[in-house]
């Protein structure tokens, strides 16, 4: 069923959804779907652990467990988005743009855990790997070394570790 103002391509989303609800009433009567949102998983243990974490290793442990726990659910949801993208009704099909948007949405849901895992690795790398000395850092090091010499110490004495007394 078409509606004159919907054909103008400037119908509001509210109007389009109203038309769709009206046209889908017989279908929904035969296929009752839940009106309530899906039950959310309890993330309290992860949030509690995260608030108690004090080191990058502890935060990483929480992140890894959270990613492991949520990836199957997110993959499941993304699979449904792909199924919607692949839907080909009898005489109706998605527009190419709609298929593209649905596949992008599925990819975004599936890639979220990988992005979180990459962020975790970046944090761990920053914590466990000393930064490489760049040109600015070498200059800062030279400045620190030359400062003790201005106090009357030789640069070698300033840069060598103190020797134990006997």
ZAPA-562929 format. One line per 10 residues: number of its first residue (from 1); for each residue x, y, z of N, C-alpha, C, O. Coordinates in steps of 0.2 Angstrom, whole numbers, plus 5000, padded with zeros to 4 digits. Each point is the difference from the previous one (the first is absolute). Example, Ala and Ser with C-alpha at 12.3 -4.5 7.8 and 13.67 -1.06 7.14 Angstrom:
<tifis>
1> 5066/4972/5039/4996/5006/5000/5004/5006/5000/5005/4999/5003 | 4993/5006/4993/5004/5006/5001/4996/5005/5003/5003/5006/5001;
</tifis>
This chain:
<tifis>
1> 5004/4994/5000/4996/5006/5000/5004/5006/5000/5005/5000/5004 | 4994/5005/4992/5004/5006/5000/4996/5006/5002/4994/5000/5000 | 5009/5005/5002/4997/5006/5003/5003/5006/4996/5006/5000/4999 | 4990/5005/4999/5002/5005/4995/5006/5004/5003/5004/5002/4997 | 4995/5000/5010/5006/5004/5002/5006/4996/5001/5005/5003/5001 | 4995/4991/5000/5006/4996/5000/5004/4999/4994/5006/5000/5000 | 4990/5001/4994/5003/5000/4994/5004/5006/4998/5004/5000/4996 | 4995/5005/5008/5004/5006/4999/5007/5000/5003/5004/5005/4999 | 4998/4990/5004/5007/4999/5003/5001/5005/5005/5006/5001/5002 | 4990/5003/5001/5001/5004/5005/4996/4999/5006/4999/5004/5005;
11> 4997/4990/4995/4996/4998/5006/5005/4999/5006/5006/4998/4999 | 4992/5004/5007/5004/5000/5006/5001/4993/5002/4995/4996/4998 | 5010/5002/5005/5001/4993/5003/4993/4998/5004/4998/4995/5000 | 5000/5010/5004/4994/4998/5004/4994/4998/4995/4996/4995/5002 | 5003/5009/4993/4995/4998/4995/5001/4993/4997/4995/4996/4999 | 5011/5003/4999/5002/4994/4997/4999/4994/5004/4997/4995/4998 | 5005/5006/5009/4999/4994/5005/4992/4999/5001/4998/4995/5001 | 4999/5011/4999/4992/4999/5001/4997/4996/4994/4996/4995/5002 | 5006/5006/4992/4998/4996/4994/5002/4993/5001/4996/4996/4999 | 5010/5003/5003/5002/4993/5000/4997/4996/5006/4998/4994/4999;
21> 5001/5010/5007/4996/4996/5005/4993/4998/4998/4998/4995/5001 | 4999/5010/4996/4993/4998/4997/5000/4994/4995/4996/4996/5001 | 5009/5004/4995/5000/4995/4995/5002/4993/5002/4999/4995/4998 | 5005/5006/5008/5003/4993/5003/4995/4997/5005/5002/4995/5003 | 4993/5009/4999/4995/4997/5005/4998/4993/4999/5001/4996/5005 | 4997/5002/4989/4998/4993/4999/5006/4995/5001/4999/4995/5002 | 5007/5007/4995/5006/4996/5001/5001/4999/5007/5002/4994/5002 | 4998/5011/5002/5002/5000/5007/4995/4996/5004/5002/4997/5005 | 4992/5003/4993/4995/4996/5003/5001/4992/4999/4999/4996/5005 | 5004/5003/4990/5002/4993/4999/5007/4998/5002/5001/4994/5002;
31> 5003/5011/5000/5007/4999/5002/5001/5005/5006/5003/5005/4999 | 4994/4993/5007/5001/5005/5005/5007/5000/5003/5003/4995/5001 | 5000/5011/4999/5007/5001/5002/5000/5004/5007/4995/5003/5001 | 5010/4996/5003/5000/5003/5006/5000/5007/5000/5003/5003/4995 | 4993/5001/5009/5000/5007/5000/5006/5003/5005/5002/5005/4999 | 5000/4991/5005/5005/5002/5005/5007/4999/4997/5001/4996/4996 | 5004/5008/5006/5007/4999/4998/5003/4994/5003/4997/4997/5005 | 5008/5000/4991/5003/4994/5002/5003/5001/5007/5002/5005/5002 | 4998/4989/5002/5004/5001/5006/5007/5001/4999/5003/4997/4996 | 5000/5008/5008/5007/5002/5000/5004/4995/5004/4997/4998/5006;
41> 5009/5000/4992/5004/4996/5005/5002/5005/5006/5000/5006/4999 | 5002/4990/5006/5002/5004/5006/5007/5001/5000/5004/4995/5000 | 4998/5011/4999/5007/5002/4999/5003/5003/5007/5006/5002/5000 | 4990/4997/5005/5002/5003/5007/5007/4997/5002/5004/5003/5002 | 4997/4990/4997/5007/4998/5002/5006/5003/4996/5005/5001/5003 | 4994/5000/4991/5005/5004/4996/5001/5007/5002/5006/5002/5001 | 4988/5001/5001/5001/5007/5002/5003/5001/5007/5004/5004/5001 | 4994/4991/5003/5003/5000/5007/5008/4998/5000/5004/5004/5003 | 4997/4991/4993/5008/4999/4999/5003/5005/4997/5006/5002/5002 | 4991/5002/4993/5004/5006/4997/5001/5005/5005/5005/5003/5000;
51> 4990/4998/5004/5001/5006/5005/5005/4998/5005/5003/5005/5003 | 4998/4989/4998/5006/4998/5005/5006/4999/4997/5005/4999/5003 | 4996/5001/4990/5006/4999/4997/5005/5006/5001/4997/5006/5000 | 5009/4992/5001/5005/5006/5001/5006/5000/4995/5004/5004/5000 | 4996/4990/4996/5006/5000/4996/4997/4999/4993/4995/4997/4999 | 5009/5004/4996/4998/4998/4993/4999/4993/4999/4996/4998/4996 | 5008/4998/5007/4999/4992/5000/4993/4998/5003/4997/4996/4997 | 5001/5008/5008/4993/4998/5003/4995/5002/4995/4995/4997/4999 | 5005/5009/4999/4995/5003/4995/5000/4995/4994/4995/4999/4997 | 5011/4999/5000/5000/4996/4995/4997/4993/5001/4996/4997/4996;
61> 5004/5000/5010/4997/4994/5002/4992/5001/5000/4997/4996/4997 | 5001/5010/5005/4993/5001/5000/4997/5001/4992/4995/4997/4998 | 5009/5007/4998/4999/5001/4993/4999/4993/4997/4995/4999/4996 | 5010/4997/5005/5000/4993/4996/4994/4996/5002/4997/4997/4996 | 5002/5003/5010/4994/4996/5002/4994/5003/4998/4995/4996/4998 | 5004/5010/5002/4994/5003/4997/4999/4999/4992/4995/4999/4998 | 5011/5002/4999/4999/4998/4993/4999/4993/4998/4995/4999/4996 | 5008/4996/5008/4998/4993/4999/4993/4999/5002/4996/4996/4997 | 5001/5007/5008/4993/4999/5002/4995/5003/4995/4994/4997/4999 | 5008/5009/4998/4995/5003/4996/5000/4999/4992/4995/5001/4997;
71> 5011/4996/5001/5001/4999/4993/4994/4996/4997/4998/5001/4995 | 5001/4993/5008/4995/4996/4998/4993/5003/4999/4996/4999/4995 | 5002/5005/5010/4994/5004/4999/5000/5005/4995/4995/5000/4996 | 5010/5003/5003/5001/5005/4995/5000/4997/4993/4997/5003/4995 | 5006/4991/5004/5000/4997/4994/4993/4998/4998/4998/5000/4994 | 4999/4997/5011/4993/4998/4999/4995/5006/4997/4997/4999/4995 | 5004/5007/5008/4996/5006/4998/5002/5002/4993/4996/5001/4996 | 5011/4999/5003/5002/5002/4993/4998/4995/4995/4998/5002/4994 | 5001/4991/5008/4997/4995/4995/4993/5002/4998/4998/4999/4994 | 4998/5004/5011/4994/5002/4998/4999/5006/4996/4996/5000/4995;
81> 5009/5004/5006/5000/5006/4995/5002/4998/4993/4997/5003/4995 | 5007/4992/5005/5002/4997/4993/4994/4997/4997/4999/5001/4994 | 4997/4995/5010/4994/4997/4997/4995/5005/4998/4997/4999/4995 | 5003/5007/5008/4995/5005/4998/5003/5003/4993/4996/5001/4996 | 5010/5000/5004/5003/5002/4994/4999/4996/4994/4999/5002/4994 | 5001/4991/5007/5000/4995/4995/4992/4999/4998/4999/4996/4995 | 4997/5006/5009/4993/4999/4999/4998/5002/4993/5002/5006/4998 | 4994/4990/4998/4997/5002/4994/4993/4998/5000/4999/4994/4998 | 4997/5010/5003/4993/4999/5000/4997/4998/4993/5004/5001/4995 | 4990/4997/5005/4997/4998/4994/5001/5005/4994/5004/4999/4995;
91> 4993/5007/5006/5001/5005/4994/5004/5006/5003/5001/5004/4996 | 5001/4996/5010/5003/5005/5003/5008/4998/5002/5001/4994/5001 | 5003/5011/4998/5007/4999/5002/5002/5006/5003/4997/5005/5000 | 5009/4994/5004/5003/5006/5003/5003/5004/4995/5002/4997/4994 | 4999/5009/5007/5003/5005/4995/5008/4998/5001/5002/4998/5006 | 5002/5003/4989/5007/4999/5001/5003/5004/5006/5004/4997/5004 | 4994/5009/4997/5002/5004/5006/4998/4996/5007/5004/5000/5004 | 4990/4998/4996/4998/4996/5006/5004/4994/5002/5002/4999/5005 | 4999/4997/4989/5005/4994/5001/5007/5002/5003/5002/4997/5004 | 5000/5009/4993/5007/5002/5002/5000/5002/5007/5004/4999/5004;
101> 4990/5005/4998/5000/5002/5007/4999/4995/5005/5003/5000/5005 | 4993/4995/4993/4999/4994/5005/5007/4996/5000/5001/4998/5006 | 5002/5001/4989/5007/4996/5000/5005/5004/5004/5004/4997/5004 | 4996/5010/4995/5004/5004/5004/4999/4999/5008/5004/5000/5004 | 4989/5000/4997/4998/4999/5007/5003/4994/5003/5002/4999/5006 | 4997/4995/4990/5002/4994/5003/5008/5000/5001/5002/4997/5004 | 5001/5006/4991/5007/5000/5001/5003/5004/5006/5004/4998/5003 | 4992/5008/4998/5002/5004/5006/4999/4996/5006/5004/5000/5005 | 4990/4996/4996/4999/4996/5006/5005/4995/5001/5003/4999/5005 | 4999/4997/4989/5005/4995/5000/5007/5003/5002/5004/4997/5003;
111> 4997/5009/4994/5007/5003/5001/5001/5003/5007/5006/5001/5002 | 4989/5000/5002/5001/5004/5006/5004/4996/5005/5005/5003/5003 | 4994/4990/4998/5005/4997/5004/5007/5000/4998/5005/5000/5004 | 4996/5000/4989/5007/5000/4998/5003/5007/5001/5006/5000/5002 | 4990/5005/4998/5003/5007/5001/5002/5001/5007/5005/5003/5002 | 4990/4994/5003/5002/5000/5007/5006/4996/5001/5004/5002/5004 | 4997/4992/4993/5006/4996/5001/5006/5004/4998/5006/5000/5003 | 4994/5004/4991/5005/5004/4998/5002/5005/5004/5006/5002/5002 | 4989/5002/5001/5001/5005/5005/5004/4997/5006/5004/5003/5003 | 4994/4991/4999/5003/4997/5006/5007/4999/4998/5005/5001/5005;
121> 4997/4996/4989/5007/4999/4999/5004/5006/4999/5006/5001/5002 | 4991/5005/4996/5003/5006/5000/5002/5002/5007/5005/5003/5001 | 4990/4996/5004/5002/5002/5007/5005/4996/5003/5005/5002/5003 | 4995/4991/4995/5005/4996/5003/5007/5002/4997/5005/4999/5003 | 4995/5002/4990/5006/5002/4997/5003/5006/5003/5006/5000/5001 | 4990/5005/5000/5002/5006/5003/5003/4999/5007/5005/5003/5002 | 4992/4992/5002/5002/4999/5007/5006/4996/5000/5005/5001/5004 | 4996/4993/4992/5005/4996/5000/5006/5001/4996/5006/4998/5001 | 4993/5006/4994/5006/5002/4995/5002/5007/5001/4997/5004/5000 | 5010/4996/5002/5002/5007/5001/5000/5004/4993/5001/4997/4995;
131> 4998/5009/5005/4999/5004/4994/5007/5000/4997/5005/5001/5003 | 4995/4999/4990/5007/5001/4996/5002/5007/5001/4996/5005/5000 | 5010/4996/5001/5003/5007/5000/4999/5003/4993/5003/4998/4995 | 4994/5008/5005/4999/5004/4994/5005/5006/5000/5003/5000/5005 | 4997/5004/4990/5005/5005/5000/4999/5005/5006/5005/5002/5003 | 4989/4999/4999/4998/5005/5005/5002/4997/5007/5003/5003/5004 | 4997/4990/4997/5001/4997/5006/5008/5000/5001/5003/5000/5005 | 5001/4999/4989/5007/5000/5001/5002/5007/5002/5005/5000/5004 | 4992/5005/4993/5002/5007/5002/4999/5001/5008/5004/5003/5003 | 4990/4994/4999/4998/5001/5007/5006/4996/5004/5002/5002/5006;
141> 5000/4992/4992/5005/4996/5004/5006/5004/5000/5004/5000/5005 | 4998/5003/4989/5006/5004/5000/5000/5006/5005/5005/5002/5003 | 4989/5001/4997/4999/5006/5005/5001/4997/5007/5004/5004/5004 | 4993/4991/4998/5001/4997/5007/5007/4999/5001/5003/5001/5006 | 5001/4996/4989/5007/4998/5001/5004/5006/5001/5005/5000/5004 | 4994/5005/4992/5004/5006/5000/4999/5004/5006/5004/5004/5002 | 4990/4996/5001/4998/5004/5006/5005/4998/5006/5002/5005/5003 | 4999/4989/4999/5005/4999/5005/5007/5003/4999/5004/5002/5004 | 4998/4998/4989/5007/5002/4999/5000/5008/5001/5005/5003/5002 | 4989/5000/4997/5000/5007/5002/5001/5001/5008/5001/5006/5002;
151> 4998/4989/5001/5001/5001/5008/5007/4998/5002/5002/4999/5006 | 5002/5000/4989/5007/4998/5001/5002/4993/5000/5005/4998/5002 | 4990/4998/4996/5001/4992/4999/5001/4999/4993/4998/5003/4996 | 5006/4992/5003/5002/4998/4993/4994/4996/4997/4996/4997/5004 | 5002/5003/4990/4995/4996/4997/5000/4993/5001/4995/4997/5001 | 5011/5000/5000/5001/4993/5001/4998/4998/5007/4997/4995/5002 | 5005/5010/5003/4998/4999/5007/4992/5001/5001/4997/4996/5004 | 5000/5008/4992/4993/5001/5001/4996/4995/4997/4995/4998/5002 | 5008/4998/4992/4996/4995/4997/5001/4993/5003/4996/4995/4999 | 5010/5004/5005/5001/4994/5002/4997/4999/5007/4999/5004/5004;
161> 4999/4989/4997/4996/4999/5007/5005/5001/5006/5006/4999/4999 | 4991/5003/5006/5005/5000/5006/5003/4994/5002/4997/4994/4999 | 5009/5006/5003/5004/4994/5002/4998/4998/5008/5000/5005/5004 | 5000/4989/4997/4999/4998/5007/5006/5002/5004/5006/4999/4998 | 4993/5003/5008/5006/5002/5005/5002/4994/5003/4996/4995/5001 | 5011/5005/5000/5002/4994/5004/5002/5001/5007/5002/4996/5003;
</tifis>
